[in-house]
Amino acid sequence: MNLSDDLQLAQDMGLTLPSPAWIFGCILFSLLGYVAWRYGKSMKVPRIRWLGLALMLYSYVTAPTWLLYGAGIALCGAIWWNRPGREG
């Protein structure tokens, strides 16, 4: 068997490769989540730390690319909204 046969077998079983946009979004939002988690830990703000953890891990349960970006932007907005020193 060669690579094209393996890919065809995987597609026949219902497995597909993610798009480059989905992979880029996973990497981007995971890195932003890690930065938010470290920031929340250093500033002792548990809400930002938990939101950062959610931003790192939510991509494991989102399949469509539009949902990946929508949830990632929403979580980034929640982190921005809950940052320390924000005028309320």
N, C-alpha and C positions, 0 to 999 in steps of 0.2 A: 504494500500500500504506500502511496505517496501522499504528500500534503494535501493535494486537491481532493483525493478520495476521503481523507480524514475530515476535511472541512465539509464535504458533501454529506458524510455520515452524520456529523454533528448537526447540520441543518435539518437533515431528515428526522433526527431525534427531537427537534424543536429548539435546539440551542443556536443562538446567534451571537456574533461578535458585537460589542458595543461600538457606537460611532466615535470618531475622534473628538467631537464636541462633548460627548458624555464623559469621556476619559479626562479631557481638559477640565471640565467642570468639577469632577471628583477631586482631582489634584488641587485645583484652585481653592475650593471650599474647605477641603481638609487642611490645607496650609493656613487659611484664614482662621479656621477653628482652633488649630494648635496655637496660633498667635493669641487669639482671644482667651484661650484656656490659661496660657502662661500669664497674660496680663491680669486676668481675674484672680489668679493665684497670688501674684505679687502684690496686687492692690487690696487683697482680702475682700473681694466682692464675689460671693458665692454664685449669684445669679449669672454673672458674666462667665464664670468658670463652667457652670452647667450648660449655658448656651453654646459656649465654645466646644464642649464635649459633644453636644447634639450636632453641631455643625461638622465636626469631624466624622461622626458615625452615621448620619441620616442617609448618606448616599448608598449605603448597603441595602436599603429597603425601597429605593426609588428606581424604577426602571425607565420611564419616559424622560427624555432629555428636558422637555419643557417643565416637568415637575421638579427635576433636579435643580434647575436654575431658579424657578419660582420659590421653592422652599429655601434655597441657599440665600437668595436676596432677602427673603422675609426674616431669616435668622440673623443675617448681618444687620438688618434694620433694627431688630430687637436688641442686639448687642449695642448698637449705636445709641439707641433710645435709653438704655440702662447704664450708660457709662457714668463714672463718677464726675462730679463737677458740672453736670448738665443743668442749665437753668431751667427750673420746672415750672 
